Amino acid sequence: MTNLIAAVLALMILALLALDAAVLNWELSLFLGRQTLALIELVSFWR
């Protein structure tokens, strides 16, 4: 991964978080966090 690609990805993530905070009232972050926890529990079950 080049520095340019890393910088673009970082800016995209920051823009998504800013949009989530300003418009969606952190709903997207909470949803993704809950889904990630559910995925971790599912994967640990199959272990």
mmCIF file of the N, C-alpha and C atoms, coordinates in Angstrom:
data_MODEL
# 
_entry.id   MODEL 
# 
loop_
_atom_site.group_PDB 
_atom_site.id 
_atom_site.type_symbol 
_atom_site.label_atom_id 
_atom_site.label_alt_id 
_atom_site.label_comp_id 
_atom_site.label_asym_id 
_atom_site.label_entity_id 
_atom_site.label_seq_id 
_atom_site.pdbx_PDB_ins_code 
_atom_site.Cartn_x 
_atom_site.Cartn_y 
_atom_site.Cartn_z 
_atom_site.occupancy 
_atom_site.B_iso_or_equiv 
_atom_site.pdbx_formal_charge 
_atom_site.auth_seq_id 
_atom_site.auth_comp_id 
_atom_site.auth_asym_id 
_atom_site.auth_atom_id 
_atom_site.pdbx_PDB_model_num 
ATOM 1   N N  . MET A 1 1  ? 0.846   -1.170  0.000  1.00 0.00 ? 1  MET A N  1 
ATOM 2   C CA . MET A 1 1  ? 0.000   0.000   0.000  1.00 0.00 ? 1  MET A CA 1 
ATOM 3   C C  . MET A 1 1  ? 0.897   1.239   0.000  1.00 0.00 ? 1  MET A C  1 
ATOM 4   N N  . THR A 1 2  ? 0.636   2.093   -0.924 1.00 0.00 ? 2  THR A N  1 
ATOM 5   C CA . THR A 1 2  ? 1.433   3.312   -1.001 1.00 0.00 ? 2  THR A CA 1 
ATOM 6   C C  . THR A 1 2  ? 0.914   4.356   -0.012 1.00 0.00 ? 2  THR A C  1 
ATOM 7   N N  . ASN A 1 3  ? 1.707   5.375   0.201  1.00 0.00 ? 3  ASN A N  1 
ATOM 8   C CA . ASN A 1 3  ? 1.307   6.446   1.116  1.00 0.00 ? 3  ASN A CA 1 
ATOM 9   C C  . ASN A 1 3  ? 0.072   7.180   0.612  1.00 0.00 ? 3  ASN A C  1 
ATOM 10  N N  . LEU A 1 4  ? -0.040  7.317   -0.692 1.00 0.00 ? 4  LEU A N  1 
ATOM 11  C CA . LEU A 1 4  ? -1.199  7.999   -1.264 1.00 0.00 ? 4  LEU A CA 1 
ATOM 12  C C  . LEU A 1 4  ? -2.477  7.215   -0.985 1.00 0.00 ? 4  LEU A C  1 
ATOM 13  N N  . ILE A 1 5  ? -2.433  5.923   -1.197 1.00 0.00 ? 5  ILE A N  1 
ATOM 14  C CA . ILE A 1 5  ? -3.612  5.090   -0.947 1.00 0.00 ? 5  ILE A CA 1 
ATOM 15  C C  . ILE A 1 5  ? -3.976  5.124   0.538  1.00 0.00 ? 5  ILE A C  1 
ATOM 16  N N  . ALA A 1 6  ? -2.981  5.048   1.407  1.00 0.00 ? 6  ALA A N  1 
ATOM 17  C CA . ALA A 1 6  ? -3.241  5.096   2.849  1.00 0.00 ? 6  ALA A CA 1 
ATOM 18  C C  . ALA A 1 6  ? -3.859  6.434   3.249  1.00 0.00 ? 6  ALA A C  1 
ATOM 19  N N  . ALA A 1 7  ? -3.372  7.508   2.689  1.00 0.00 ? 7  ALA A N  1 
ATOM 20  C CA . ALA A 1 7  ? -3.912  8.833   3.012  1.00 0.00 ? 7  ALA A CA 1 
ATOM 21  C C  . ALA A 1 7  ? -5.346  8.973   2.520  1.00 0.00 ? 7  ALA A C  1 
ATOM 22  N N  . VAL A 1 8  ? -5.629  8.489   1.324  1.00 0.00 ? 8  VAL A N  1 
ATOM 23  C CA . VAL A 1 8  ? -6.993  8.564   0.781  1.00 0.00 ? 8  VAL A CA 1 
ATOM 24  C C  . VAL A 1 8  ? -7.945  7.730   1.630  1.00 0.00 ? 8  VAL A C  1 
ATOM 25  N N  . LEU A 1 9  ? -7.541  6.536   2.018  1.00 0.00 ? 9  LEU A N  1 
ATOM 26  C CA . LEU A 1 9  ? -8.384  5.699   2.870  1.00 0.00 ? 9  LEU A CA 1 
ATOM 27  C C  . LEU A 1 9  ? -8.633  6.353   4.227  1.00 0.00 ? 9  LEU A C  1 
ATOM 28  N N  . ALA A 1 10 ? -7.606  6.949   4.802  1.00 0.00 ? 10 ALA A N  1 
ATOM 29  C CA . ALA A 1 10 ? -7.761  7.625   6.088  1.00 0.00 ? 10 ALA A CA 1 
ATOM 30  C C  . ALA A 1 10 ? -8.723  8.799   5.966  1.00 0.00 ? 10 ALA A C  1 
ATOM 31  N N  . LEU A 1 11 ? -8.615  9.575   4.895  1.00 0.00 ? 11 LEU A N  1 
ATOM 32  C CA . LEU A 1 11 ? -9.524  10.704  4.691  1.00 0.00 ? 11 LEU A CA 1 
ATOM 33  C C  . LEU A 1 11 ? -10.962 10.231  4.474  1.00 0.00 ? 11 LEU A C  1 
ATOM 34  N N  . MET A 1 12 ? -11.131 9.128   3.770  1.00 0.00 ? 12 MET A N  1 
ATOM 35  C CA . MET A 1 12 ? -12.472 8.589   3.552  1.00 0.00 ? 12 MET A CA 1 
ATOM 36  C C  . MET A 1 12 ? -13.094 8.119   4.865  1.00 0.00 ? 12 MET A C  1 
ATOM 37  N N  . ILE A 1 13 ? -12.315 7.465   5.702  1.00 0.00 ? 13 ILE A N  1 
ATOM 38  C CA . ILE A 1 13 ? -12.817 7.003   6.994  1.00 0.00 ? 13 ILE A CA 1 
ATOM 39  C C  . ILE A 1 13 ? -13.171 8.189   7.881  1.00 0.00 ? 13 ILE A C  1 
ATOM 40  N N  . LEU A 1 14 ? -12.312 9.190   7.916  1.00 0.00 ? 14 LEU A N  1 
ATOM 41  C CA . LEU A 1 14 ? -12.606 10.390  8.710  1.00 0.00 ? 14 LEU A CA 1 
ATOM 42  C C  . LEU A 1 14 ? -13.848 11.121  8.204  1.00 0.00 ? 14 LEU A C  1 
ATOM 43  N N  . ALA A 1 15 ? -14.020 11.182  6.892  1.00 0.00 ? 15 ALA A N  1 
ATOM 44  C CA . ALA A 1 15 ? -15.201 11.824  6.326  1.00 0.00 ? 15 ALA A CA 1 
ATOM 45  C C  . ALA A 1 15 ? -16.463 11.038  6.690  1.00 0.00 ? 15 ALA A C  1 
ATOM 46  N N  . LEU A 1 16 ? -16.385 9.725   6.664  1.00 0.00 ? 16 LEU A N  1 
ATOM 47  C CA . LEU A 1 16 ? -17.535 8.901   7.036  1.00 0.00 ? 16 LEU A CA 1 
ATOM 48  C C  . LEU A 1 16 ? -17.889 9.098   8.505  1.00 0.00 ? 16 LEU A C  1 
ATOM 49  N N  . LEU A 1 17 ? -16.880 9.171   9.370  1.00 0.00 ? 17 LEU A N  1 
ATOM 50  C CA . LEU A 1 17 ? -17.144 9.408   10.795 1.00 0.00 ? 17 LEU A CA 1 
ATOM 51  C C  . LEU A 1 17 ? -17.729 10.798  11.027 1.00 0.00 ? 17 LEU A C  1 
ATOM 52  N N  . ALA A 1 18 ? -17.238 11.787  10.295 1.00 0.00 ? 18 ALA A N  1 
ATOM 53  C CA . ALA A 1 18 ? -17.774 13.143  10.429 1.00 0.00 ? 18 ALA A CA 1 
ATOM 54  C C  . ALA A 1 18 ? -19.228 13.195  9.959  1.00 0.00 ? 18 ALA A C  1 
ATOM 55  N N  . LEU A 1 19 ? -19.521 12.527  8.854  1.00 0.00 ? 19 LEU A N  1 
ATOM 56  C CA . LEU A 1 19 ? -20.900 12.462  8.360  1.00 0.00 ? 19 LEU A CA 1 
ATOM 57  C C  . LEU A 1 19 ? -21.786 11.747  9.365  1.00 0.00 ? 19 LEU A C  1 
ATOM 58  N N  . ASP A 1 20 ? -21.288 10.673  9.933  1.00 0.00 ? 20 ASP A N  1 
ATOM 59  C CA . ASP A 1 20 ? -22.054 9.921   10.918 1.00 0.00 ? 20 ASP A CA 1 
ATOM 60  C C  . ASP A 1 20 ? -22.348 10.785  12.136 1.00 0.00 ? 20 ASP A C  1 
ATOM 61  N N  . ALA A 1 21 ? -21.387 11.539  12.588 1.00 0.00 ? 21 ALA A N  1 
ATOM 62  C CA . ALA A 1 21 ? -21.588 12.391  13.766 1.00 0.00 ? 21 ALA A CA 1 
ATOM 63  C C  . ALA A 1 21 ? -22.538 13.548  13.461 1.00 0.00 ? 21 ALA A C  1 
ATOM 64  N N  . ALA A 1 22 ? -22.401 14.154  12.296 1.00 0.00 ? 22 ALA A N  1 
ATOM 65  C CA . ALA A 1 22 ? -23.181 15.348  11.976 1.00 0.00 ? 22 ALA A CA 1 
ATOM 66  C C  . ALA A 1 22 ? -24.612 15.027  11.569 1.00 0.00 ? 22 ALA A C  1 
ATOM 67  N N  . VAL A 1 23 ? -24.791 13.989  10.764 1.00 0.00 ? 23 VAL A N  1 
ATOM 68  C CA . VAL A 1 23 ? -26.101 13.743  10.181 1.00 0.00 ? 23 VAL A CA 1 
ATOM 69  C C  . VAL A 1 23 ? -26.830 12.581  10.856 1.00 0.00 ? 23 VAL A C  1 
ATOM 70  N N  . LEU A 1 24 ? -26.127 11.504  11.106 1.00 0.00 ? 24 LEU A N  1 
ATOM 71  C CA . LEU A 1 24 ? -26.787 10.283  11.564 1.00 0.00 ? 24 LEU A CA 1 
ATOM 72  C C  . LEU A 1 24 ? -26.766 10.101  13.079 1.00 0.00 ? 24 LEU A C  1 
ATOM 73  N N  . ASN A 1 25 ? -26.196 11.050  13.813 1.00 0.00 ? 25 ASN A N  1 
ATOM 74  C CA . ASN A 1 25 ? -26.182 10.998  15.272 1.00 0.00 ? 25 ASN A CA 1 
ATOM 75  C C  . ASN A 1 25 ? -25.556 9.699   15.794 1.00 0.00 ? 25 ASN A C  1 
ATOM 76  N N  . TRP A 1 26 ? -24.457 9.290   15.197 1.00 0.00 ? 26 TRP A N  1 
ATOM 77  C CA . TRP A 1 26 ? -23.655 8.110   15.566 1.00 0.00 ? 26 TRP A CA 1 
ATOM 78  C C  . TRP A 1 26 ? -24.397 6.786   15.388 1.00 0.00 ? 26 TRP A C  1 
ATOM 79  N N  . GLU A 1 27 ? -25.482 6.769   14.649 1.00 0.00 ? 27 GLU A N  1 
ATOM 80  C CA . GLU A 1 27 ? -26.236 5.538   14.429 1.00 0.00 ? 27 GLU A CA 1 
ATOM 81  C C  . GLU A 1 27 ? -25.425 4.506   13.645 1.00 0.00 ? 27 GLU A C  1 
ATOM 82  N N  . LEU A 1 28 ? -24.702 4.957   12.649 1.00 0.00 ? 28 LEU A N  1 
ATOM 83  C CA . LEU A 1 28 ? -23.935 4.036   11.817 1.00 0.00 ? 28 LEU A CA 1 
ATOM 84  C C  . LEU A 1 28 ? -22.816 3.379   12.611 1.00 0.00 ? 28 LEU A C  1 
ATOM 85  N N  . SER A 1 29 ? -22.130 4.137   13.432 1.00 0.00 ? 29 SER A N  1 
ATOM 86  C CA . SER A 1 29 ? -21.049 3.574   14.234 1.00 0.00 ? 29 SER A CA 1 
ATOM 87  C C  . SER A 1 29 ? -21.578 2.552   15.230 1.00 0.00 ? 29 SER A C  1 
ATOM 88  N N  . LEU A 1 30 ? -22.702 2.844   15.857 1.00 0.00 ? 30 LEU A N  1 
ATOM 89  C CA . LEU A 1 30 ? -23.298 1.893   16.788 1.00 0.00 ? 30 LEU A CA 1 
ATOM 90  C C  . LEU A 1 30 ? -23.737 0.619   16.068 1.00 0.00 ? 30 LEU A C  1 
ATOM 91  N N  . PHE A 1 31 ? -24.340 0.771   14.897 1.00 0.00 ? 31 PHE A N  1 
ATOM 92  C CA . PHE A 1 31 ? -24.773 -0.393  14.124 1.00 0.00 ? 31 PHE A CA 1 
ATOM 93  C C  . PHE A 1 31 ? -23.587 -1.265  13.733 1.00 0.00 ? 31 PHE A C  1 
ATOM 94  N N  . LEU A 1 32 ? -22.528 -0.643  13.234 1.00 0.00 ? 32 LEU A N  1 
ATOM 95  C CA . LEU A 1 32 ? -21.350 -1.410  12.831 1.00 0.00 ? 32 LEU A CA 1 
ATOM 96  C C  . LEU A 1 32 ? -20.678 -2.077  14.024 1.00 0.00 ? 32 LEU A C  1 
ATOM 97  N N  . GLY A 1 33 ? -20.654 -1.407  15.158 1.00 0.00 ? 33 GLY A N  1 
ATOM 98  C CA . GLY A 1 33 ? -20.084 -2.001  16.361 1.00 0.00 ? 33 GLY A CA 1 
ATOM 99  C C  . GLY A 1 33 ? -20.875 -3.206  16.827 1.00 0.00 ? 33 GLY A C  1 
ATOM 100 N N  . ARG A 1 34 ? -22.185 -3.100  16.822 1.00 0.00 ? 34 ARG A N  1 
ATOM 101 C CA . ARG A 1 34 ? -23.030 -4.232  17.227 1.00 0.00 ? 34 ARG A CA 1 
ATOM 102 C C  . ARG A 1 34 ? -22.888 -5.406  16.263 1.00 0.00 ? 34 ARG A C  1 
ATOM 103 N N  . GLN A 1 35 ? -22.825 -5.117  14.979 1.00 0.00 ? 35 GLN A N  1 
ATOM 104 C CA . GLN A 1 35 ? -22.679 -6.187  14.001 1.00 0.00 ? 35 GLN A CA 1 
ATOM 105 C C  . GLN A 1 35 ? -21.315 -6.866  14.116 1.00 0.00 ? 35 GLN A C  1 
ATOM 106 N N  . THR A 1 36 ? -20.287 -6.087  14.423 1.00 0.00 ? 36 THR A N  1 
ATOM 107 C CA . THR A 1 36 ? -18.956 -6.650  14.605 1.00 0.00 ? 36 THR A CA 1 
ATOM 108 C C  . THR A 1 36 ? -18.924 -7.574  15.816 1.00 0.00 ? 36 THR A C  1 
ATOM 109 N N  . LEU A 1 37 ? -19.575 -7.169  16.904 1.00 0.00 ? 37 LEU A N  1 
ATOM 110 C CA . LEU A 1 37 ? -19.648 -8.034  18.082 1.00 0.00 ? 37 LEU A CA 1 
ATOM 111 C C  . LEU A 1 37 ? -20.404 -9.320  17.781 1.00 0.00 ? 37 LEU A C  1 
ATOM 112 N N  . ALA A 1 38 ? -21.470 -9.228  17.020 1.00 0.00 ? 38 ALA A N  1 
ATOM 113 C CA . ALA A 1 38 ? -22.219 -10.426 16.645 1.00 0.00 ? 38 ALA A CA 1 
ATOM 114 C C  . ALA A 1 38 ? -21.361 -11.346 15.776 1.00 0.00 ? 38 ALA A C  1 
ATOM 115 N N  . LEU A 1 39 ? -20.576 -10.780 14.882 1.00 0.00 ? 39 LEU A N  1 
ATOM 116 C CA . LEU A 1 39 ? -19.694 -11.580 14.041 1.00 0.00 ? 39 LEU A CA 1 
ATOM 117 C C  . LEU A 1 39 ? -18.616 -12.266 14.868 1.00 0.00 ? 39 LEU A C  1 
ATOM 118 N N  . ILE A 1 40 ? -18.064 -11.555 15.842 1.00 0.00 ? 40 ILE A N  1 
ATOM 119 C CA . ILE A 1 40 ? -17.041 -12.147 16.708 1.00 0.00 ? 40 ILE A CA 1 
ATOM 120 C C  . ILE A 1 40 ? -17.630 -13.301 17.503 1.00 0.00 ? 40 ILE A C  1 
ATOM 121 N N  . GLU A 1 41 ? -18.837 -13.132 18.017 1.00 0.00 ? 41 GLU A N  1 
ATOM 122 C CA . GLU A 1 41 ? -19.480 -14.213 18.754 1.00 0.00 ? 41 GLU A CA 1 
ATOM 123 C C  . GLU A 1 41 ? -19.744 -15.408 17.850 1.00 0.00 ? 41 GLU A C  1 
ATOM 124 N N  . LEU A 1 42 ? -20.164 -15.174 16.616 1.00 0.00 ? 42 LEU A N  1 
ATOM 125 C CA . LEU A 1 42 ? -20.415 -16.263 15.679 1.00 0.00 ? 42 LEU A CA 1 
ATOM 126 C C  . LEU A 1 42 ? -19.132 -17.009 15.354 1.00 0.00 ? 42 LEU A C  1 
ATOM 127 N N  . VAL A 1 43 ? -18.072 -16.284 15.114 1.00 0.00 ? 43 VAL A N  1 
ATOM 128 C CA . VAL A 1 43 ? -16.795 -16.908 14.778 1.00 0.00 ? 43 VAL A CA 1 
ATOM 129 C C  . VAL A 1 43 ? -16.255 -17.686 15.977 1.00 0.00 ? 43 VAL A C  1 
ATOM 130 N N  . SER A 1 44 ? -16.403 -17.150 17.185 1.00 0.00 ? 44 SER A N  1 
ATOM 131 C CA . SER A 1 44 ? -15.911 -17.863 18.367 1.00 0.00 ? 44 SER A CA 1 
ATOM 132 C C  . SER A 1 44 ? -16.733 -19.117 18.625 1.00 0.00 ? 44 SER A C  1 
ATOM 133 N N  . PHE A 1 45 ? -17.996 -19.118 18.224 1.00 0.00 ? 45 PHE A N  1 
ATOM 134 C CA . PHE A 1 45 ? -18.823 -20.309 18.365 1.00 0.00 ? 45 PHE A CA 1 
ATOM 135 C C  . PHE A 1 45 ? -18.298 -21.436 17.480 1.00 0.00 ? 45 PHE A C  1 
ATOM 136 N N  . TRP A 1 46 ? -17.895 -21.119 16.267 1.00 0.00 ? 46 TRP A N  1 
ATOM 137 C CA . TRP A 1 46 ? -17.423 -22.131 15.327 1.00 0.00 ? 46 TRP A CA 1 
ATOM 138 C C  . TRP A 1 46 ? -15.990 -22.550 15.607 1.00 0.00 ? 46 TRP A C  1 
ATOM 139 N N  . ARG A 1 47 ? -15.320 -21.905 16.508 1.00 0.00 ? 47 ARG A N  1 
ATOM 140 C CA . ARG A 1 47 ? -13.961 -22.274 16.848 1.00 0.00 ? 47 ARG A CA 1 
ATOM 141 C C  . ARG A 1 47 ? -14.016 -23.512 17.672 1.00 0.00 ? 47 ARG A C  1 
# 
